[in-house]
Amino acid sequence: MQNYDSGPPPSTVINQNETFANIIFKPTVVQQARIAQNGILGDFIIRYDVNREQSIGDIQVLNGYFVHYFAPKDLPPLPKNVVFVLDSSASMVGTKLRQTKDALFTILHDLRPQDHFSIIGFSNRIKVWKDHLISVTPDSIRDGKVYIHHMSPTGGTDINGALQRAIRLLNKYVAHSGIGDRSVSLIVFLTDGKPTVGETHTLKILNNTREAARGQVCIFTIGIGNDVDFRLLEKLSLENCGLTRRVHEEEDAGSQLIGFYDEIRTPLLSDIRIDYPPSSVVQATKTLFPNYFNGSEIIIAGKLVDRKLDHLHVEVTASNSKKFVILKTDVPVGPQKAGKDVTGSPRPGGDGERDPNHIERLWSYLTTKELLSSWLQSDDEPEKERLRQRAQALAVSYRFLTPFTSMKLRGPVPRTDGLEEAHGMSAAMGPEPVVQSVRGAGTQPGPLLKKPYQPRIKISKTSVDGDPHFVVDFPLSKLTVCFNIDGQPGDILRLVSDHMDSGVTVNGELIGAPAPPNGHKKQRTYFRTITILINKPERSYLEITPSRVILDGGDRLVLPCNQSVVVGSRGLEVSVSANANVTVTIQGSIAFVILIHLYKKPAPFQRHHLGFYIANSEGLSSNCHGLLGQFLNQDARLTEDPAGPSQNLTHSLLLQVGEGPEAVLTVKGRQVPVVWKQRKIYNGEEQIDCWFARNNAAKLIDGEYKDYLASHPFDTGMTLGRGMSREL
């Protein structure tokens, strides 16, 4: 968000002395707009360093916990053996490949004379620039740039073949050069897709790579865009001593690539091992590190066996470009003092609420992070479950939000447009989350079918629910209109159609059920599936049923509806409130709420089904159409206003059978006969007054019922709309 050399952004306040720093970043709306035009975007990055008197690092101890910061300076860089592996498949066409090439041109110029490198382009074929690693010279850099420049996108994606070829190049060079431990072998692997050619099975690709690399080659993966198999790239790096990054398809994709390379451009040490006496230290975090890069920091935390320990013995062994390094020393740990916060005041403690010291909290954070990495790498289900339980317990205890925990916000929640009350807001991702309050009290989710929201929640009147019953609210004239659509099981109804403008389409598929005894209908129909297609700024598909939500926006997620969870990125957020509702928010200006209706013991005429409510329609265009969408930017008026209930005896009598007097409604210039009704919405939880249009909403809706039938759940075509209507 801020260039490193241009100073801190506006409104940044820094207070510091020799022992602490307090940084506050609180921009005004105007200041934030100068930084990022689309709201609060980007990362606020703090770059800092500390004075280190010892080459072995800095050790801090508090209340039985210690943290060891190891970041040696002034070491000669290790030579790099690096193979750049670039995806040149057809999907890289255009901006992605151009920006990648530009970034690699810059990276090649950054290589040092003692480095060796090669380049591989891959699609369905593996194209190797040189069949061996070559030294860095002005001529070799120029030739490498020419080779990259002439790469053209075509074919599929052979990830396994490209990795195997790169590893063979590195192993062959190391075996014949004799440089061995005094160099670092790296693969910088860049792709925008999934494996489609050669070996495509994820586990086999991982096994093949691990067996070939044998811990001697570190793989740094970069995934471009949203169609990439990021989980595969993440595991490739985790299992082979590397890092992974996702690069978004934006104007600065090239600078993102260069920024990632900057993290690994200068290796200083390899095969680092940090040892403490087992009699002094327990439950230490990771102490083995394949590489240490300039500008980074190795952090180890653990528990002391003896809180009264005066000195801690530390041994560090590693390799650098000149020799095998061994550092040994006894570090004075000093007196154990009560914790201080960053401003120097004592940390709050007291009864009831546990507030761990900052070193203990850092230990728990690092331990949780390592457990999550181990969980990602493991393919053994019992082991994954043990790791999950340990990470979950630690996260709940120390109040960290992880893929295995969730957070319930207590207290008042700000109101949003179309939502009068918010109940049970939650945030979580991943399998089997527990509910975790901000105070750290862990509780299990409630029993199935127990809805965590109040029955009279005010979402919106403009909706379709039940059999299906449509309701449209006209706020300017303070009128509410309702109608029924008697469709057939299997029909897919177009509810909102704004594909060409806001890029949003909503369809609903009907399921059938027998009519109740003594009813006037032959059958009932309910919505069993709501599908939402979002086309801007990127394409995403949502399929919602009473039991699950499928989100496919590049990465496919399946969210069970009996667990509370929030997921989202780049303007789309999907929030599931367990067994209650699903809220879909698009770009902050469009919000749909899908109510989940479940029955413990459904009668023959009942089906688990969904209700669809429009909570916020500001982002939908004036061309929006569909059975509900066509009314969002319209108004209606009664041309014959009947007498009020208190003035009309006939009206009161008709109310007993559910109908009141007739009137004529004017909508879009059409005259629509309507009758006054009381109708229940939110699946019978609330009663509203509305003017009912009979005969499948004849004359109320543009066209007729069959014009709103979609051919498939994600069909975006529309017979009517965009200013065109048909008189009946």
N, C-alpha and C positions, 0 to 999 in steps of 0.2 A: 504494500500500500504506500510505502514511502521509500524514496531512494535513499540508500545508505549514506551517501555523501552529502545530502542536502539538509541534514539536520532533522530534529524531531518535528512531527506534524503540529499544526496549530493546536493550542489548548493543552499541550503536554506539560505537566508540572513534575519536575524532578527534585526531590529532596534527598540528600545523601551526606554521609560522613564517612569516616574510615571503616565503619563496621556494618553499615546498612544503607540501602537505597529504597526510597518509596516513590513509585512512578504512577502518576494519574493521567489517564487519557480520556477526556470527556469533551469531544468536539460539539459545537453548536451545529444546527442544521446547515447553516451556510458554510461553515468550515468543512463539514463532512461532504457537502456537495462538491467542494473544490477537490477533494481527495478522490471520491468515486461518485459518478453522476447518478447511479442507480440505487442509492441508499448505502447502508453500512456494508461494504464489501471488502474482501481481502483480509489479510492477517496483520495484526499489530505486532511487529517483531521487535524484540528488545535484544540488542547485541551488547554483551558485556564480557568482562574478564575480571579476574581477581589477582592480587599479588600472591605469588607462590614463592616461599623462601626455600623450599626443598624440591629437588628434582623428582622425588618419589610421590609428590602430591600433597594435598591438604586433607587432613582428617579432622572431623568435628564429632564430638560426643555429647549426648544429652540423655540423661535418665535411662541409661542402659542400652541405648541405640547409638550406632555410629554411621557416618557416611564418609566415603573416601573419594575425593575428586582427583583424578589423574590426568594431567594434560601437559606433558613435557614439551618444552620449546627448544629451539636452536639445534635441532637434529637435522642432519642431511637427508634429503628426500630419498626414499627407496625407488629404484628403477621400476617402471610399470611395463608389464607385458599386457597389452590391451587389444582386444578384437571388438570392433564396432559391428554389430549385427543389425541391419536395417531392413525392415519390412518394405518390400516394393511390390506388394500385391495390388490388385486393381482398386481396392477400397482406399488406398493411400493417394488416389488421384487428387490433384488440385492443391489447396492451401496446405494440407497436412504434410505432403511430401516436400513442397517448396520450403516451408518453414523448418522442417527437419534438416533438409540439405544445408540451409543457411546456418543453422545452429552447429552442425557438424563441421562446416568450414571453419567456424570460430574455434571449436574444440580442437581441431587438428593443429591449428597454429599454437595452441597452448601446450602441446606435448613438448617434453624436455629432450635434449640430445641423447641422454642415457636411456630413454624409453624405446620400446619396440612395438610395432602395431601392424594390424591388417584390417581389412574391411570385407564384410560379407553382405551381399544383398540376397534376399530370399523371397520367393513367391511359391509357386508349385515347383520351381527349380532353385537349386542352391548355386549362387554365382559368387565365386571367390576371386577377389582382386589379385592376391598373390597366394601361392600355396605354402607360404612360410611367412613368419613375422620379419619385418625389415626395420632397420634402424631409422631414426628420425633425422632427416636432412631436408634442406630447402627443396631439393628435387623430389624426394619421396612425398613430401607434403603436397607439392604441386600436383604430382601424378594422382595422389589419393583424392584430391579435390576434383580433378577431371573425371575420375571414375565415378564418384558420387554424382557429379553433375549430369552424367549421361544415363543414370538409372531412370528407367521408365516404368510406370505402374502397369502390371498385367498379372493375370493368373490368380491362384489361390494362396493359401498360407500354410507352409510346412514348418511349423515351429520346432518340432522334434529334430528334423533333419538339419536345420540351421544351427541349433544348439550343439548337436553332436559334432558337426564340422568345426565349429569354433573351438570346442574343447580339445579336439584332436590337434588343431593348429598350436594351441598353447602348450599342451603336454609334449608335443614333439619339440617345440622350441626349448622348453625348460630342460628336457632330457639331454639335448645336444649342446646347450650353451654352458652348462655347469654353473649357472648363476644361482639356482636353487633357492635357499632361504633368504638370500639377499635381494630378492625382488618380489613383486606382488603381481599375480596373474588375475586379470579382470576381463569380464565380458560385459559390455554395455549393449543391452538387448532392447530393441525398440519395435513395438508392433501396435496396430490399431484394431486387431481382430482376434478371432478364435481359430484354433487349428482346424483346417478343412482339407488338408492334403497330407498323405503319408500317415504317420501314427497320430490319431486324433483322440485317443483315450487319455484323459487327464492323468490318471494314476500311472499309466505306462510311461508317459512323457516325464513325469516326476522321477520315477524309478530309473529310467534310462539316463537322465541327466545326473542324478545323484551318483550312480555307479560310475559314470564316465569322469565326473569331476573329482571324486574321491576326497573332497575337502580341500583340494589344492587350487581350485579355481572359484573365485567369487563372482556371482552373477548379479548384476544390477539391472533391474527391469524397469521399463518405462511403458506405460499404457496410454495411448492417445485416444481421446474421444470416449464415447459411451457404449460402443459395440464390442469393446475389448473384453477378454476373459480375465478380469482383474484378479480373481481368486487364484487362477493358475499362476499368474505372474507373481503374486504375493508369496505363494508357496515355493515357487522356484527360487526366489531370493532368500526366504527364510531358511530353506534347507541347504543353501549354498552360500552362506556367509555374506549375503548382499543386502541391498535395500531396494525398495520399490516405490515408484511414484506414479500418480495418475496425472496426465497432462490434458487439460481441457482444450477443446477446439476453439480457441480465441485468438485475438490478434497477437497476443504475446506468447504464443506457444513456443516460439524459438527461444525466447528469454527464459521460459520455464525449463527447457532442456539444458541450457547453459547453466542455470542456477543449480540444477541437480548435479551436473558434472562438477561444478565448483566444490561440492561436498566431498568428492573422492579424487580430486585432481592431484593431491599431494600426500601420498602415503609416507608416514615417518617410521612406523614400526609394524612388524608382523608377528604373529604367534605370541601374543601377550598373555602372560599368566601372572595373576596376583594372588599370593598366598598369605594367609594369617594362621597362627597356631590354632589347631582344632580345640585345644584346651581353653582358648581365650574367646573364640568367636563361634557362634552358631547361627544357622538360618541366613547365611550370607546370600546375596543375590549373585548373578552370574559373575564369575571370576576369570573366564577364558574368553579372549577376544581375538579374532583372526587378524584384524588390522586396526591401526590407529591412524586417522587422517588429520592433517593440520587443520586447526580451526574447530575441531570437535573436542569432546571430553568424555573420558570413561568414568562412570559413576558406579560405585559398589556401596551397598548398605547392608547392615546386619545387626545382630544382637551381641552384646558382650556377656560372657558368662559371669564375670565378676564386675559389678558396678564400681567397685573401689579401685579398679585397675589404674595404675599410674602411667604405664607405657604399653603401647601395642606394637608388637613386632610385625613388620611388613616386608615381604620379599616380592620383587617384580623381576620377571625374566622375559626377554623379548629379543627379536632380531632386528637390526637395522642394516643400512647399506654397507657399513664398515665391519661390524663385528656382532657377536652375541652379547647382549646387554644383561647384566645382573645388578640389581639394586637391592640393598638390604639396609634396614635401619630400625631403630626403636623410636617410635613417635610418641612424645609426651601427650597424653590425652587431657591433662588438666583436671581441675575440680568439676564435679557434677553440679550444675546450677539449674535453677528453674528456668523454664523456657521464656524467651522474650519474643514479642512479635516484631514486625519490621520497623515500627516506630519506636521501639525500645521499651514499651510498656509491658507489664506482665501479661501473659496469656490468661484468658478467663478459665477458671476451673470451677470447682464447687460440686454441689450435690446434683445427682440426677443425670447431668449431661456430661459425657466423657469427651474431652478435647485433647487429643494426643499431641505431643510435641512435634515440631515440624520435621525432625529427623526420623522419628517413628513413622510419621505419615509418608515421608519420602520412601522409606523402606517398604511400606505396604503398597505404595503406588508401583514401584519397580517390580515387586514380587507379583502383583496382579498382572502387570504388563507381560512378564515372562510366562505366567500361566496361560494367558490368552494366546501368546505366540506358540506355546507347546500344544495348545488345543487345536490351533489352526493346522499345525504340521502333522498331528497324529491321525492315523487312519484306523486305529483300534478303538472300537466303540466303548468297551469298559474303561479304557484309559481316558478317553475323551470325557466320559461322564465324571470320573474322579477329578480331572482337571477342572471341569466346569463347576463342580460343587465347591472345590477349594477357592476358585476365583470368585464365585458368587458370594461365599461366606465372607471372604476378605473385603470384597467391595461393599457389602451391606454394613459390615462392622465399621469401615472407615469412610463410608458415605461417598463412594465413587460410582459414577454412572458408567456401566459397561454393557456389552451385548447380552449379558445374563441378568441384568437388573433393570428395574424401571424406577421412575420417580413420580410420586404423587405430590402435587402442589397443594398446600393448605392455605386457607385464607381467601380473601376476595380476589376474584379474577376480573380484569378490565373487560367491560362489555364490548362486543363487536357488533357491526351492522347485522341486523337480522337475528341476533342472538341475545335474548333478554337475560338468560341465565346460562352459566357454564358449570357443568358438574363433572367431577372425576377426571380433570385434565391429567394426562399421563405422558411420559416420554420414555421410550425404550426401543431396543431392536434386538432381535435374536431369539433363540429357542427358550421356551419355558421361563419367561421373566417372573421375578418376584416383585411385589409392589413395595417400593422403598420410599418412605417419606423423607423430606429434607432434613428431618431430625434423626434419621437413621433407624427408625423402628421398622423392622421387616415384618410384613404380614403376607399371608398367601391370598391369592385372589378369591373372591366369593364363589359360592357354589354355582354350577351351571344354571342358566336361565334367570338368575337374580340380576336385575338391571340396576346399575349404579347411578342412574339419573332419576330425577323427580318425574312423576308421571305427567305433570302438566308443563313440561318444558316448552318454552316459546321459541320455536325455530323459525317458522315462516308459515304463512297460510298457502302460498303458491306451491302446490304439491300434487302428488298422486300417490294414493295409498289404498290398501284394502282391495276392493273387488273389481277393477280398480276405480276409485272415486277421485276425480280431478277437482282441484280447487284453485281458483285464480283470484288474487287480491289486486284491486285497483285502488291504490292508496290516495290518489288525488281526489277522486269522487267518493272515497270511503265506502266503496261497494265491494262485495265479495260474490263471485259467481262460481257455480259448481256444475259439473256434468259428469256423466258416466260414458265409458266406452266399452261396448260389449264385443270384445274380440274373441278370437279362437285360441285354444292352447297351441303354443308354438309360434304365434304371431310375435313379431318384433316391432315395437312401436317407437317412432322417432319422438323423443320428448323435447330435446333441445338440439337445434341445428344451426351452428354458427361457424362451420368449418372454414369458410373463405375469409372470415374476418378475425375473430378472436382465436380461431383454430380449435374450437371445442364442439364436440358432438356427444350427446347422451342418448342411448337407446335402452329400452327395457323389454325383456322377453317374458311372455305370459306362460303360466302353467295352469292347468285346469283342475277342477274339483267338482264333485256332485253338489247340487244345490241343497240347502237345508230342507227338511220336511215341511210341507205346507207352504213353501215359498213360491213366488211367481216366476222365478228364473228357472231355466233348465239346467244351468251349470254356473259355477263361479269361476272367475279367473283372477290370478294374482301375479305379481312380478316375482319371479324366482331369480332373475339375473338382471343387474344393471351394468351396462358397459359404458365406459367413458373413454373417448379418444381425444388426446390433447396433441395438437400438431405444432404448437409454438411455445417457447423458442426451439424445442426439440420434440420429437414424437414419443409419446408415452401411451401405453394401453392399460386400462384398468378393467378388471372383471370382478364384480362383487356379487356374492351369493350369501345366504344366511350363515354359511359355515366358513367361508374363507374369502380373502381378497388376493387376487393375483395382480401384481404390478410388474409390467414389463417396459422398462425404459432403457434398454441396453442390458442391464443386469436384471434377471428375473427373480422376483421375490414372491413367496407364497406366505401370507399372513393368516393365521387362524383367527376366526372372529371371537373365540372364547378367551382371548388374551388381549390385554391393553397394550398398544404399541403405537409409536409415531415414527414414520420414516419419511424421507423427502430430500430433495436436492434440486437446485437450479429452478426455483419457482413453483415446484409441485410438492405439496405435503399431504400425506395420507395418515389420518389419525383414527385408530380403532379403539373404541371404548367397549370393553368385553361384553358380549351378548347384548349390546344396547344400540350402538350406531357406528357408522363410519363417516368421518368428515373429510371431504376432499377440497383442498384450497389450492387455487391456481393463480399464481402471480399476485397473490394478496388481494385481488379484486373480484374473484369469482369463488363462491363457496357453495358446495352441495352437501347436504346431510342425508345419509341413507339410513333409515331406521330398520333395525333387525327385529322381526316379529317371530318369536319362537313359542311353541306350545309344549307343555309338559306331557299332556295326553290329548293330542289333537283328535277332534271329532272327524267323521268321514268327510265333512265339507270344509275342513280347515287344512291349510298347508303352511309350513314355514315359508315366510315371504318377506318382501322388502317394501318400504315406503320411500319415496324420493321427494326431497324438499329443497327448494332453492333458498339458501340463506343470504347470499349476496350476489347480485347480478350486475354490479357496476361495470365489470370488465367485459360483459357481453355487448355486442354491437347493436345498432339500431336495425340491422338486417337479420337479427336472430329470428329463427322460426322454430317449428316443431309444435307439438300439441300444447306444451306449456310456454315455450320460448316466444311464440308469436304474440303473446299478450304482455311481455315484460316492458315494452316501451309504448304501450297503448293506454287509453283511458276509456271509460264506459259511462253512460248516464241512463237513467230511467226516464222514459218519455211519458209514462203514466205512473205517477206515484200513488200507491194505494194508501188507504187510511191506516193509521197506526193500530197496533193490537188493542190498545185500551179503548179505541173508538169504534171497533168493528166486532160485533158479536159473531158474525160468520167466520171472521178470521180466527177467533178463539176456538170455535168448534173445529175448524179445519186443522188447527195445530194438534188436536188430539189424534189425528190420523197422519200427522207428519207433513201436511202441506198447508200453505196459506194462499192469499189472493194472487191472481195473475197480474203481470205487468209486461211492458215492452222495453227491452234493453237495446240501446244503440251502441254498437261496437263496429269500428272501421266503416261507418256509414250504413251498416246493415241493421235491419229491425229484427230483433230476436225475441219471440215470446218466452217469458220466464215465469216461474212460480216460486213463491217464497217457501223456504225450507229451513229446517234445523238439521245440521249434519254433524256427525262426530268424526274428528280427525285424530291423528296420532294413535291410530288403531283403537279408537273409542275412548281415548283418555280425555278429550276435550270436545265441547260442543260449540259450534259456530252457527251464525245465521248467514244464509246465502241465497242468492237467486239462482234457481236451478233451470238449466236448458235441457229440454227433453230430446228424444230421438237421436241419440248419439251426437249431441251438440250440433245438430243441423243449423246452419246459418251463423252459429257462433264461431266455429272454426273455419279457416280458409279451406275450401275444397270439401272433401269428405273423408271418412275413416280410412278407406283404402289408400289414399294419398300419403298416409303416414306409416305405411308398412315398409320396413327395411328388409333387404334381402339377406343380410347376415349381421351379427352383433356389432361389427365395427364399420358398417356401411355408412358413408358420409353423403351419399347422393340425396337429393331432395327434389320432389316434383314441384312443390310450391315454395314460396319464400322469395327473399331479395326484392321486396316491393311488389310482387305479383300475387294476386289473390283471385279466387274464382267465385263468382256469385252462384248461388244455387236457386 
